[in-house]
Amino acid sequence: MVESKKLFVGHDANRAGAQLVLLHWLKERKAQGYTNYLLLVDGGSLLEEYKKVAKVWVWKTDRPLWFKIKQRLPGLRQAEEWDKTPSQRKMSQILSSLSEEAFDCIIGNTVSSLSLLRELVTLHVPFEVYVHELSYSISNFTSEEDRKFMANQVSRVYAVSALVKTVLEKEVGVKAEIIDLLPPIIELPEATKNTNDPVRAALRIPANSPIVFSCGLAEWRKGPDVFLEVAKKLIDKMPTVHFIWLGLLDNDYSNELLASKTVWDKNQQVHLLPVCSDSRPYFEAMNLFFLSSREDPFPLVMLEAAHVGKPIVGVRASGGVNDFLKGLDELLVDSWDVHVFVDKIASLLQLSPTALAAYQQDLKKRAVQYSASLFMDRWSQLHSK
């Protein structure tokens, strides 16, 4: 049986969770012999990676080189933004190219792709959407028209976690019978055999100091401010502990976080670092992963932490962490109360080697359930219903 011809639609090519899920999905499809087609609203750092596994169109118009140079020079930098809205000619060309491909199905990845999906109705192709967002993101990154479109004109919706499914039903009005639960896909590298610890060496963290780690683009939704408050109080309680957050951006919010911690972090025990392409050494160096997110539908970083067998602490109501840690209630808390977090993390950092080994075995088994092959099996079963 020949698989139908599918067009995937993503909102951009930035290095973040949903975009990486889509990249892993396309890689696995290519490895299985399928030809991929991808339409992006905008570009980003993963664009060249996408191009290796799919034929790619980008809807928005990139900033010209002269504008990029101007924005980087302090003496010339101005506040104006380049209008990336495509011309009518470019839109017509893309729509014509897509029409010639004769797709049987269009799959939007994230609700942020909905506005572009609405531009594709003239192709007269059934729509599906893979939703990686909860209430805050849905309300901020979609219009009322986008939400109506998903509720009334999309034939199937995949929810990345149980809480996402609930939000889609109760807040967006998507019918329960067209929503399927589809946990994400992740590439999990083999553990390294390197006995060196480049993270501790680079940050001058003593070998006997426990490390609490978290990562994600620094924004309100991810709770880096909560992370800092917990760090401040836990350092008072456990003076040798260090905290690392990987994911600061070049923006005012990140600058405020840095300024805040500078006031009290006299011994440089909190390390706020920018985004990097290889976070694996941080996962291997840490003792515990702290998921401080207020809203996180199904964080891939949680799976990376589990794959190295380190305990995870998260809030039950934040999203996918509740799905993943089902049966390990002692790793979850019920609120973002800083004192509760401090007590929970402190107790886990003092676990016996036997207890740590038990968590390591359990969490590693859970992580491998999100492999590419198992994801493809799940999705094929859902898609063929």
C-alpha positions as CSV (number, residue, x, y, z in Angstrom):
1,M,0.0,0.0,0.0
2,V,1.4,3.4,-1.0
3,E,1.2,6.0,1.7
4,S,-0.7,9.2,0.8
5,K,1.3,12.3,0.0
6,K,1.5,14.6,3.0
7,L,2.4,18.2,3.5
8,F,3.7,19.2,7.0
9,V,3.3,22.8,8.1
10,G,5.5,24.3,10.9
11,H,5.5,27.7,12.4
12,D,9.3,28.3,12.2
13,A,12.6,26.5,12.3
14,N,13.8,27.7,15.7
15,R,15.5,25.2,18.0
16,A,12.6,24.4,20.4
17,G,10.6,21.4,21.5
18,A,7.8,21.2,18.9
19,Q,10.2,22.1,16.0
20,L,12.5,19.3,17.1
21,V,9.7,16.8,17.3
22,L,8.8,17.7,13.7
23,L,12.5,17.3,12.7
24,H,12.8,13.9,14.3
25,W,9.5,12.9,12.7
26,L,10.7,13.9,9.2
27,K,14.1,12.2,9.8
28,E,12.4,8.9,10.6
29,R,10.0,9.1,7.7
30,K,12.9,9.7,5.4
31,A,14.8,6.7,6.9
32,Q,11.7,4.6,6.2
33,G,11.8,5.7,2.5
34,Y,9.2,8.4,2.4
35,T,9.5,11.7,0.7
36,N,8.8,14.7,2.9
37,Y,7.3,18.1,2.1
38,L,7.4,20.9,4.6
39,L,6.0,24.4,4.5
40,L,7.2,26.8,7.2
41,V,5.7,30.1,8.3
42,D,9.2,31.4,9.0
43,G,12.9,30.2,9.1
44,G,15.3,29.7,11.9
45,S,18.4,27.8,13.0
46,L,17.0,24.4,12.1
47,L,16.2,25.4,8.5
48,E,19.2,23.6,7.0
49,E,18.5,20.5,9.0
50,Y,14.9,20.5,7.7
51,K,16.2,20.9,4.1
52,K,18.2,17.7,4.5
53,V,15.1,15.6,5.1
54,A,12.4,17.5,3.2
55,K,11.5,19.7,0.3
56,V,11.0,23.0,2.1
57,W,9.0,26.2,1.3
58,V,9.2,29.3,3.6
59,W,6.1,31.5,3.6
60,K,7.6,34.7,5.1
61,T,10.2,36.8,3.3
62,D,13.6,36.7,5.0
63,R,15.3,40.0,6.0
64,P,17.8,41.2,3.4
65,L,21.5,41.1,4.3
66,W,21.9,44.8,4.5
67,F,19.1,45.0,7.2
68,K,20.7,42.2,9.3
69,I,24.1,44.0,9.2
70,K,22.4,47.3,10.2
71,Q,20.7,45.7,13.1
72,R,23.9,44.3,14.5
73,L,25.9,47.6,14.4
74,P,25.3,49.6,17.6
75,G,25.7,52.9,15.8
76,L,23.1,52.1,13.2
77,R,20.7,49.8,15.0
78,Q,17.2,51.1,15.1
79,A,14.0,49.8,16.5
80,E,12.2,49.2,13.2
81,E,11.3,45.7,12.2
82,W,11.5,44.3,8.7
83,D,8.0,43.4,7.4
84,K,8.3,39.7,6.5
85,T,4.8,39.4,5.0
86,P,5.2,37.7,1.7
87,S,4.1,39.5,-1.5
88,Q,1.0,38.4,-3.4
89,R,3.4,37.1,-6.1
90,K,5.3,34.9,-3.6
91,M,2.1,33.6,-2.0
92,S,0.7,32.7,-5.4
93,Q,3.9,30.9,-6.4
94,I,4.0,28.8,-3.3
95,L,0.3,28.0,-3.5
96,S,0.8,27.0,-7.2
97,S,3.7,24.8,-6.3
98,L,1.8,23.1,-3.5
99,S,-1.2,22.5,-5.7
100,E,1.0,20.8,-8.3
101,E,2.2,18.3,-5.7
102,A,-1.4,17.1,-5.2
103,F,-1.2,16.3,-1.5
104,D,-3.7,14.0,0.2
105,C,-3.3,15.4,3.7
106,I,-1.9,18.6,5.3
107,I,-0.6,18.3,8.9
108,G,0.0,21.4,10.9
109,N,2.6,21.1,13.7
110,T,1.5,23.4,16.6
111,V,-1.4,25.8,16.8
112,S,0.9,28.6,15.6
113,S,0.6,27.0,12.1
114,L,-3.2,27.4,12.0
115,S,-3.1,30.9,10.4
116,L,-1.1,29.5,7.5
117,L,-3.3,26.4,7.3
118,R,-6.2,28.8,6.7
119,E,-4.3,30.2,3.7
120,L,-4.2,26.6,2.2
121,V,-8.0,25.9,2.1
122,T,-8.0,26.6,-1.6
123,L,-6.0,23.3,-2.0
124,H,-9.1,21.4,-0.9
125,V,-7.1,18.9,1.1
126,P,-8.1,17.5,4.6
127,F,-6.3,19.1,7.5
128,E,-4.8,17.5,10.7
129,V,-3.1,19.4,13.5
130,Y,-0.6,18.2,16.1
131,V,-1.0,20.4,19.2
132,H,1.9,21.0,21.5
133,E,0.4,23.9,23.4
134,L,-1.7,24.6,26.5
135,S,-4.0,27.5,27.4
136,Y,-1.4,30.3,27.6
137,S,0.2,29.6,24.3
138,I,-3.1,28.9,22.5
139,S,-4.6,32.2,23.6
140,N,-1.4,34.1,22.8
141,F,-0.5,32.5,19.4
142,T,-3.9,32.0,17.8
143,S,-6.7,34.2,16.8
144,E,-10.4,33.5,17.4
145,E,-10.6,32.6,13.7
146,D,-7.7,30.1,14.0
147,R,-9.4,28.4,16.9
148,K,-12.8,28.2,15.1
149,F,-10.9,26.7,12.1
150,M,-9.4,24.0,14.3
151,A,-12.7,23.2,16.0
152,N,-14.8,23.1,12.8
153,Q,-12.6,22.5,9.7
154,V,-9.8,20.1,10.9
155,S,-10.6,16.5,10.5
156,R,-8.2,15.1,13.1
157,V,-6.2,16.6,16.0
158,Y,-3.4,15.0,17.9
159,A,-2.7,16.1,21.5
160,V,0.8,15.7,22.9
161,S,-0.5,15.1,26.4
162,A,-3.7,14.4,28.3
163,L,-3.9,18.0,29.6
164,V,-3.6,19.3,26.1
165,K,-6.5,17.1,25.1
166,T,-8.6,18.5,27.9
167,V,-7.8,22.1,27.0
168,L,-8.7,21.4,23.3
169,E,-12.1,20.1,24.3
170,K,-13.1,22.5,27.1
171,E,-11.5,25.7,25.9
172,V,-11.3,25.5,22.1
173,G,-14.4,23.4,21.5
174,V,-12.7,20.6,19.5
175,K,-14.9,17.5,19.5
176,A,-13.5,14.7,21.7
177,E,-14.1,12.1,18.9
178,I,-11.5,13.8,16.6
179,I,-8.8,14.1,19.2
180,D,-6.1,11.4,19.6
181,L,-3.3,11.3,22.2
182,L,0.1,11.3,20.5
183,P,3.1,11.6,22.8
184,P,6.2,13.1,21.2
185,I,9.2,11.6,19.4
186,I,12.8,12.3,20.5
187,E,16.3,11.2,19.5
188,L,18.1,9.9,22.5
189,P,21.9,9.6,22.0
190,E,24.0,6.8,23.5
191,A,25.5,7.6,26.9
192,T,29.1,8.9,26.6
193,K,32.0,7.0,28.2
194,N,33.9,10.1,28.9
195,T,34.9,10.3,32.6
196,N,35.7,14.0,32.3
197,D,33.1,16.5,33.4
198,P,33.4,19.5,31.1
199,V,30.5,21.3,32.7
200,R,32.0,21.3,36.2
201,A,35.4,22.3,34.8
202,A,34.0,25.2,32.8
203,L,31.8,26.6,35.6
204,R,34.3,25.8,38.4
205,I,31.8,23.6,40.3
206,P,33.5,21.3,42.9
207,A,33.2,17.6,42.3
208,N,31.2,17.2,45.6
209,S,28.7,19.9,44.9
210,P,25.3,18.7,43.7
211,I,23.9,20.3,40.5
212,V,20.3,21.1,39.9
213,F,19.7,21.7,36.2
214,S,17.0,23.0,34.0
215,C,16.8,24.2,30.4
216,G,14.4,25.9,28.0
217,L,14.0,29.3,26.3
218,A,13.8,31.8,29.1
219,E,10.2,33.0,29.2
220,W,7.4,33.3,31.8
221,R,5.9,30.0,30.7
222,K,9.0,28.0,31.6
223,G,9.3,29.6,35.1
224,P,12.9,30.7,35.3
225,D,11.9,33.2,37.9
226,V,10.6,30.3,40.0
227,F,13.9,28.5,39.4
228,L,15.8,31.4,40.8
229,E,13.6,31.8,43.9
230,V,14.1,28.1,44.7
231,A,17.8,28.4,44.0
232,K,18.1,31.2,46.5
233,K,16.4,29.4,49.3
234,L,18.0,26.0,48.7
235,I,21.5,27.5,48.7
236,D,20.7,28.9,52.1
237,K,19.7,25.4,53.2
238,M,22.4,23.4,51.3
239,P,25.4,25.8,50.9
240,T,27.3,23.6,48.4
241,V,24.5,23.2,45.8
242,H,24.8,24.8,42.3
243,F,22.0,25.6,39.9
244,I,22.3,25.8,36.1
245,W,19.7,27.2,33.6
246,L,20.4,26.7,29.9
247,G,18.4,28.9,27.6
248,L,18.9,32.6,28.2
249,L,18.1,34.9,25.2
250,D,19.2,38.3,24.1
251,N,16.1,40.1,25.5
252,D,14.9,42.2,28.5
253,Y,13.4,39.2,30.4
254,S,16.8,37.3,30.4
255,N,18.6,40.5,31.4
256,E,16.2,40.9,34.4
257,L,16.9,37.4,35.5
258,L,20.6,38.0,35.4
259,A,20.3,41.2,37.3
260,S,18.0,39.6,39.9
261,K,20.4,36.8,40.7
262,T,23.5,39.1,40.8
263,V,22.0,40.8,43.9
264,W,22.2,37.7,46.1
265,D,24.4,35.1,44.3
266,K,27.6,36.3,45.9
267,N,29.4,32.9,45.5
268,Q,28.4,32.4,41.8
269,Q,26.4,29.2,42.5
270,V,23.7,30.0,40.0
271,H,24.7,29.8,36.3
272,L,22.4,31.3,33.8
273,L,23.6,30.3,30.3
274,P,22.5,31.0,26.7
275,V,21.0,28.5,24.4
276,C,23.4,25.9,23.0
277,S,23.1,23.2,20.4
278,D,24.5,20.4,22.6
279,S,23.0,20.2,26.0
280,R,23.9,16.5,26.7
281,P,26.9,17.3,28.9
282,Y,24.7,19.3,31.3
283,F,22.3,16.4,31.6
284,E,25.1,14.0,32.4
285,A,26.7,16.4,34.9
286,M,23.5,17.2,36.9
287,N,22.2,15.4,40.0
288,L,18.5,16.4,39.5
289,F,16.4,18.0,36.8
290,F,14.1,20.7,38.0
291,L,11.1,21.4,35.7
292,S,9.8,24.7,37.0
293,S,7.5,25.3,34.1
294,R,4.1,26.9,34.7
295,E,2.9,25.4,31.4
296,D,4.8,22.6,29.5
297,P,2.6,20.3,27.3
298,F,5.3,17.6,27.0
299,P,8.9,18.8,27.5
300,L,11.5,16.9,25.5
301,V,14.1,17.9,28.1
302,M,12.2,15.8,30.6
303,L,12.9,12.8,28.4
304,E,16.5,13.7,28.1
305,A,16.8,13.9,31.9
306,A,15.1,10.5,32.3
307,H,17.4,9.0,29.7
308,V,20.4,9.7,31.9
309,G,18.5,8.3,34.9
310,K,18.4,11.5,37.1
311,P,15.4,12.3,39.3
312,I,13.0,14.9,37.9
313,V,10.9,17.4,39.9
314,G,7.9,19.1,38.4
315,V,4.4,20.4,39.0
316,R,1.6,18.0,38.4
317,A,-0.7,20.6,36.8
318,S,2.0,21.9,34.4
319,G,1.3,19.4,31.6
320,G,3.1,16.4,30.2
321,V,5.3,15.7,33.3
322,N,2.2,14.3,34.9
323,D,1.7,11.8,32.1
324,F,5.4,10.8,32.0
325,L,5.8,10.4,35.8
326,K,2.6,8.5,36.4
327,G,3.2,6.2,39.3
328,L,6.1,8.2,40.6
329,D,4.0,10.7,42.6
330,E,6.9,11.4,45.0
331,L,8.6,13.4,42.2
332,L,5.7,15.7,41.6
333,V,4.4,18.6,43.6
334,D,0.9,20.2,43.6
335,S,1.8,23.9,43.3
336,W,4.6,26.3,42.5
337,D,5.2,27.0,46.2
338,V,8.9,27.7,46.6
339,H,9.2,26.1,50.0
340,V,7.6,22.9,48.8
341,F,10.0,22.8,45.9
342,V,13.0,23.4,48.2
343,D,12.0,20.6,50.6
344,K,11.3,18.2,47.7
345,I,14.6,18.9,45.9
346,A,16.7,18.8,49.1
347,S,15.3,15.4,50.0
348,L,16.0,13.9,46.5
349,L,19.5,15.3,46.5
350,Q,20.1,13.2,49.7
351,L,18.8,9.9,48.4
352,S,20.8,6.8,49.0
353,P,22.7,5.2,46.1
354,T,20.2,2.3,46.1
355,A,17.2,4.6,45.8
356,L,19.0,6.6,43.0
357,A,19.7,3.4,41.1
358,A,16.0,2.4,41.3
359,Y,15.0,5.8,39.8
360,Q,17.6,5.5,37.1
361,Q,16.4,2.1,36.0
362,D,12.7,3.2,36.0
363,L,13.2,6.5,34.3
364,K,15.4,5.1,31.5
365,K,12.8,2.5,30.7
366,R,10.2,5.3,30.4
367,A,12.3,7.4,28.2
368,V,12.9,4.8,25.5
369,Q,9.1,4.5,25.0
370,Y,9.4,7.8,23.0
371,S,11.7,6.4,20.4
372,A,11.3,7.2,16.7
373,S,10.1,3.7,15.8
374,L,7.5,3.5,18.5
375,F,6.2,7.0,17.7
376,M,5.8,6.0,14.0
377,D,3.9,2.9,15.1
378,R,1.5,5.0,17.3
379,W,0.9,7.6,14.6
380,S,0.4,5.0,11.8
381,Q,-2.3,3.3,14.0
382,L,-4.0,6.6,14.7
383,H,-3.8,7.9,11.1
384,S,-5.3,4.7,9.7
385,K,-8.3,4.7,12.0
